Amino acid sequence: MNITRRRSAFLRRSVDGDIGAVPDDRPVHGGAEQTRMPSSPYPAQTKATLTPLRATFLMVGAGVGAGIMAVPLLAERVGVIGLVAVLFVAYGAALLIHLMLVEVLLRTGTPLQVVELMRLWVLDRKDRRWLLWLIFGLLSIAFMAALAAYVAAQSEILTDATGLPLQLAQLLVYMISAGVVFFGLRAVGIFEAIGSAALIGCVATLAIGAIGIDIELSLAVEGSPSEALALFSMVMYGYYAFFSVPQVVKGLAPDGRAAARAVTCGLAINGILIAIVALVALGISTEVTEVAIVGISEELGGWAGGIGEIFVFVALLTSYWTVSLALADIINERVNMGYRGAWLVATLPSLLLLYVGAMGFLDLLQVAAGTTAIVIAAVTVPMYVNARTHGVADPDWSLGRWGGRGILGLALVATVLMALGSLSNV
């Protein structure tokens, strides 16, 4: 059986619902026999599990996190003009990288997670399998560490607000966080919409509360290139919802155009939220603090601190939902253990790590999470090139001329700058 027929059989089986572990002995591209698939294998009767609005909010919840409160301090060093420039440049770079993944998924014909996409389009040779398993292992550990950090931070907020014992608060937070993901993509989409609406409401409340207060914004261009790079990296992380793109494409299938629109709008909303928080903090804070809400609450009053705590709690919660959902799907696809088993493997360590007192290791693992994410984002360029050359010839949506090699080079440069900027933040 030639290579093209092998891929056709794989894609048909994937669309029919069997998208478990991908056998390691199946080549999917390369070689003299290679031809492109003629059209999308998504069947017309595929039923969407997300609405466009929920898919958009899935991107918002995945991107906006507690880190948004760290942007104003970095922005103060480069000024308002520098902040606006970075927001637009970072949006363009992040949007390109995320839309590249949308097209890869559409040209693959089945909404696999990033690890299996790497398997299909980049690491399909026997001598590269160890690298695939290494990335899978590092990504799994790093995601579990991130989830544990989310639970830890949420539990501290809950304990401070209610006086509950910390371990009980951790259990309650875990049950709320992991419980939603247990029910799958549709449930996560519904709760992400609610959570994202709460995040937008918190930011809007802070902005309205600042009305009537003297706002002082300097338009001078300030800061060094290294400080601008650090801000660029932090803003890129604010936009970063890379691992939720497969869920968006899957949830809106077979409508690829709707998936591209949801990604575009979701990242734009993230940028608006980042901008509002940064401008309010820069404009009213006597001193811009490391966690922006501290300086904002000093000017607006204690109620602003309460809004800030709600924002951080919900931001961590929405991040937990998207990250754990992606991790459960990644584990299921790689080892084919069923969604419920993968859900347990993905989420339970986020509670156990706290109970066994392993929190001291989480800072290092968080670095590993960022590093792994950057590596995978960098792999997107060769993955995109191979999928565009050998994948579905006529997908429902594509980047078109924006997928040229020059643009791809800019995407790679943006990823490298993001990595360099994260190092300057350490």
C-alpha positions in Angstrom: 0.0 0.0 0.0 1.6 3.3 -1.0 2.0 6.3 1.2 -1.0 8.3 -0.1 -3.4 5.4 0.6 -1.9 5.0 4.1 -2.6 8.6 4.9 -6.1 8.3 3.4 -6.9 5.3 5.6 -5.5 7.1 8.7 -7.5 10.2 8.1 -10.8 8.3 7.4 -10.3 6.4 10.7 -9.5 9.6 12.6 -12.6 11.4 11.4 -14.7 8.4 12.2 -13.7 8.9 15.9 -10.7 6.6 16.4 -8.0 9.2 17.1 -6.1 7.4 19.7 -2.4 6.7 19.7 -0.8 7.0 16.2 1.1 3.9 15.3 4.8 4.6 15.1 5.4 2.5 12.0 3.3 4.5 9.6 5.2 7.1 7.4 3.0 10.0 6.4 5.0 12.2 4.2 8.2 12.3 2.1 9.5 10.0 -0.6 9.0 9.9 -4.4 5.5 8.5 -4.2 4.2 11.4 -2.1 1.1 13.2 -3.5 -1.2 15.7 -1.8 -4.6 14.8 -0.5 -7.2 16.3 -2.9 -9.7 17.7 -0.4 -10.6 17.9 3.2 -11.6 14.5 4.8 -13.9 16.2 7.3 -17.3 14.8 6.6 -20.1 17.2 5.9 -22.2 15.7 8.8 -19.6 16.5 11.4 -21.4 18.2 14.3 -19.8 21.2 16.0 -19.4 20.9 19.7 -18.6 24.6 20.2 -20.4 27.7 19.1 -18.2 30.5 17.5 -18.6 32.6 20.7 -17.6 29.8 23.0 -14.6 29.0 20.8 -13.5 32.6 21.0 -13.8 32.6 24.7 -11.8 29.4 24.8 -8.9 31.3 23.3 -9.5 34.2 25.7 -9.4 31.9 28.8 -6.3 30.1 27.5 -4.4 33.3 26.8 -5.3 35.7 29.6 -3.7 34.7 32.9 -2.5 36.2 36.1 0.6 37.3 34.2 -1.4 40.2 32.7 -0.8 41.9 36.0 3.0 41.9 35.4 2.8 43.7 32.1 2.3 47.3 33.5 5.7 47.3 35.4 7.5 46.3 32.2 5.5 48.7 30.2 6.5 51.6 32.5 10.1 51.1 31.4 9.3 51.7 27.7 6.5 54.1 27.9 3.0 54.2 26.4 4.1 54.5 22.8 6.4 51.5 23.3 3.6 49.6 24.9 1.2 50.2 22.0 3.9 49.3 19.5 4.6 46.0 21.3 0.9 45.2 21.6 0.4 45.5 17.8 3.7 43.7 16.8 3.1 40.9 19.3 -0.5 40.5 18.2 0.6 40.1 14.6 3.3 37.6 15.5 1.0 35.6 17.8 -1.8 35.6 15.4 0.4 34.3 12.6 1.7 31.5 14.7 -1.7 30.4 15.9 -3.3 30.6 12.4 -0.4 28.5 11.0 -1.5 25.8 13.4 -5.2 26.2 12.3 -4.1 25.6 8.7 -1.9 22.6 9.7 -4.9 21.0 11.4 -7.2 21.7 8.4 -4.6 20.2 6.0 -4.1 17.2 8.3 -7.9 16.6 8.2 -8.3 15.7 11.8 -8.0 17.8 15.0 -5.0 16.1 16.6 -3.0 17.7 19.4 0.3 19.3 18.8 2.4 16.3 19.8 0.8 14.0 17.2 0.9 16.8 14.6 4.7 16.8 15.2 4.7 13.1 14.8 2.9 13.3 11.5 4.7 16.2 9.9 8.2 16.5 11.4 9.2 13.5 13.5 8.0 10.6 11.4 11.4 8.9 11.1 12.5 6.1 13.3 15.6 7.9 14.4 13.5 10.8 15.7 10.9 8.8 17.8 13.0 9.3 21.0 12.7 13.0 20.5 8.9 12.8 20.2 8.6 10.8 23.4 11.0 13.2 25.1 8.9 16.2 24.1 5.8 14.4 25.2 7.3 13.6 28.6 8.6 17.1 29.2 5.4 18.7 28.0 3.3 16.4 30.3 5.5 17.1 33.3 5.6 20.8 32.7 1.8 21.0 32.2 1.2 19.1 35.4 3.5 21.5 37.2 1.6 24.5 35.8 -1.7 23.0 36.8 -0.4 22.5 40.4 0.8 26.1 40.5 -2.7 27.2 39.4 -4.4 25.1 42.2 -1.9 26.4 44.7 -2.5 30.1 43.9 -6.3 29.7 43.7 -6.3 27.9 47.1 -4.3 30.7 48.8 -6.9 33.3 47.5 -9.8 31.1 48.7 -8.1 30.6 52.1 -7.5 34.3 52.6 -11.1 35.1 51.6 -12.9 32.4 53.6 -10.5 31.2 56.3 -10.8 27.6 55.1 -7.8 25.3 55.9 -5.4 25.4 53.0 -5.6 21.6 52.3 -9.4 21.8 52.2 -9.3 24.8 49.9 -6.9 22.9 47.6 -9.3 20.0 47.4 -12.3 22.3 46.7 -10.3 24.1 44.0 -9.2 20.9 42.4 -12.8 19.5 42.3 -14.1 22.7 40.7 -11.2 22.9 38.2 -10.9 19.2 37.2 -14.6 18.5 37.5 -15.5 20.7 34.5 -12.8 19.1 32.4 -14.1 15.6 33.2 -17.1 16.3 31.0 -15.1 17.2 28.0 -14.8 20.0 25.3 -18.5 21.1 25.3 -18.5 21.6 29.1 -15.2 23.5 29.0 -16.5 25.7 26.2 -19.6 26.7 28.3 -17.6 27.4 31.4 -14.8 29.2 29.5 -17.5 31.6 28.1 -18.7 32.3 31.7 -15.2 32.7 33.0 -14.1 35.0 30.1 -17.2 37.2 30.6 -16.1 37.5 34.3 -12.6 38.5 33.3 -13.9 41.1 30.9 -16.3 42.4 33.6 -13.5 42.7 36.1 -11.3 44.7 33.7 -14.2 46.9 32.7 -15.1 47.6 36.3 -11.5 48.7 37.0 -11.5 51.0 33.9 -14.9 52.6 35.0 -13.6 53.0 38.5 -10.6 55.0 37.2 -13.0 57.6 35.5 -12.7 60.9 37.4 -9.2 60.2 38.7 -6.4 62.3 37.2 -4.6 60.2 34.6 -1.0 60.9 33.7 0.4 59.1 30.7 3.8 60.1 29.3 4.1 59.8 25.6 7.9 59.9 25.6 9.7 57.0 24.1 11.8 55.4 26.8 13.6 52.2 27.8 16.4 50.1 26.3 16.0 47.4 23.6 16.4 44.7 26.3 13.5 46.2 28.3 11.3 46.3 25.1 12.2 42.7 24.5 11.2 41.7 28.0 7.8 43.5 27.5 7.4 41.8 24.1 7.9 38.4 25.7 5.4 39.0 28.5 2.8 40.3 26.1 3.3 37.3 23.8 2.6 35.0 26.7 -0.5 37.0 27.3 -1.6 36.2 23.8 -0.3 32.6 23.9 -3.2 30.1 23.5 -1.3 27.7 21.2 -2.4 24.4 22.8 -6.1 25.4 22.7 -6.2 25.8 18.9 -6.8 22.1 18.2 -9.8 22.3 20.6 -11.2 25.3 18.7 -10.7 23.6 15.3 -12.2 20.3 16.6 -15.1 22.1 18.3 -16.1 24.1 15.2 -15.4 21.3 12.6 -15.9 21.2 9.7 -16.0 25.0 9.5 -12.3 26.0 9.2 -13.2 29.7 8.5 -15.1 29.9 11.8 -12.0 28.5 13.6 -9.8 31.1 12.1 -12.2 33.8 13.0 -12.4 32.5 16.6 -8.6 32.5 17.0 -8.3 36.0 15.5 -11.1 37.5 17.7 -9.9 35.7 20.9 -6.4 37.0 20.6 -7.7 40.5 19.9 -9.8 40.4 23.1 -6.7 39.3 25.0 -4.8 42.3 23.6 -7.5 44.7 24.6 -7.6 43.4 28.1 -3.8 43.6 28.4 -3.9 47.2 27.1 -6.7 48.3 29.5 -5.0 46.9 32.6 -1.7 48.4 31.6 -3.0 51.9 30.8 -5.1 52.0 34.0 -2.1 51.0 36.1 0.3 53.4 34.3 -2.2 56.3 34.4 -3.4 56.2 38.0 -0.7 54.4 40.1 1.6 56.6 42.1 4.0 53.7 41.8 3.5 50.9 39.3 3.9 47.7 41.4 5.2 44.3 40.4 1.6 43.0 40.6 -0.3 45.8 39.0 -3.5 45.4 41.1 -1.7 46.4 44.3 -0.9 49.9 42.9 -4.3 50.2 41.4 -6.1 49.4 44.6 -4.0 51.9 46.5 -5.5 54.6 44.3 -9.1 53.2 43.8 -9.6 51.7 47.2 -9.9 48.3 48.7 -12.8 47.3 46.4 -10.3 47.3 43.5 -8.1 44.8 45.4 -11.1 42.5 45.7 -11.8 42.8 42.0 -8.2 42.0 41.3 -8.4 38.9 43.4 -11.5 37.8 41.6 -9.7 38.4 38.3 -6.6 36.4 39.2 -8.7 33.5 40.6 -10.9 33.3 37.5 -7.8 33.7 35.2 -6.1 30.8 36.9 -9.3 28.8 36.7 -9.8 29.3 33.0 -6.2 28.5 32.4 -6.5 25.3 34.3 -9.5 24.2 32.2 -7.8 24.8 28.9 -4.4 23.4 29.9 -5.8 20.3 31.5 -8.1 19.6 28.6 -5.2 19.9 26.1 -3.0 17.6 28.3 -5.8 15.0 28.6 -6.2 14.9 24.8 -2.4 14.8 24.3 -2.0 11.8 26.7 -5.0 10.0 25.2 -3.7 10.4 21.6 -0.2 9.3 22.5 -1.0 6.2 24.7 -4.6 5.6 23.7 -5.9 5.1 27.3 -9.4 6.6 26.8 -10.4 10.2 27.7 -11.5 9.5 31.3 -8.2 7.8 32.2 -6.2 10.5 30.5 -8.2 13.1 32.4 -7.3 11.5 35.7 -3.6 11.2 34.7 -3.6 14.9 33.6 -5.3 16.4 36.6 -4.7 14.4 39.7 -1.0 15.3 40.0 -2.0 18.9 40.3 -3.4 18.0 43.7 -1.0 15.4 44.8 2.1 17.6 44.1 0.7 20.0 46.7 -0.2 17.4 49.3 3.3 15.7 49.2 5.0 19.1 49.5 6.6 19.2 46.1 5.9 22.9 45.6 9.6 23.7 45.8 10.2 22.1 42.4 7.4 23.9 40.6 9.4 27.1 39.7 11.9 25.0 37.8 9.2 23.1 36.1 7.5 26.3 35.1 10.7 27.3 33.3 10.5 23.9 31.6 6.9 24.6 30.6 7.9 27.9 28.9 10.9 26.3 27.2 8.9 23.4 25.9 6.1 25.7 24.6 8.7 27.8 22.8 10.3 24.7 21.2 6.9 23.5 20.0 6.0 26.9 18.6 9.4 26.9 16.7 8.6 23.5 15.3 5.3 24.9 13.9 7.2 26.4 10.9 8.6 23.2 9.5 5.4 21.4 10.4 3.4 24.1 8.5 5.7 23.8 5.4 5.3 20.0 5.3 1.6 20.1 5.8 1.1 22.7 3.1 3.3 20.8 0.7 1.9 17.3 1.3 -1.4 17.7 3.2 -5.0 18.4 2.1 -4.7 20.4 -1.2 -7.9 22.4 -0.7 -8.7 23.0 3.0 -11.7 25.0 4.1 -9.4 27.9 5.0 -5.7 28.8 4.6 -3.3 31.7 5.1 -2.8 32.0 1.4 -0.1 34.5 0.5 0.4 35.2 4.2 1.9 31.7 4.4 4.9 32.5 2.3 8.5 31.8 3.4 9.3 35.4 4.2 6.3 35.6 6.6 7.3 32.3 8.1 10.7 33.6 8.7 9.2 36.5 10.6 7.2 34.1 12.7 10.4 32.2 13.6 12.2 35.4 14.5 9.3 36.4 16.8 9.5 33.1 18.5 13.2 33.5 19.1 12.7 37.0 20.4 10.0 35.7 22.7 12.5 33.2 24.1 15.3 35.8 24.5 12.8 38.2 26.2 11.8 35.5 28.7 15.4 35.0 29.7 15.8 38.7 30.3 12.8 38.5 32.7 14.5 35.9 34.9 
